[in-house]
């Protein structure tokens, strides 16, 4: 069992999907508490296997006023992520 001391948002994606969606609340929370937010990316592989990656400070700016969610390129986020620690 792993216990996280920081809030962690988990985003999975269906195999073959190119994007994940971050809600406005998730993005704002991560920007307001950058040291307290970790985005966990779950990469689904062949069969029933998967890999988990952690991304600290995943978002760079807040969404426009009327936006409720934002799609992000999964490969770009994954390129900045690291193994859980």
Helices and strands as residue ranges (DSSP letters): E 7-12, E 19-23, H 24-32, G 34-36, E 37-44, E 50-56, E 69-73, H 74-80, E 82-83
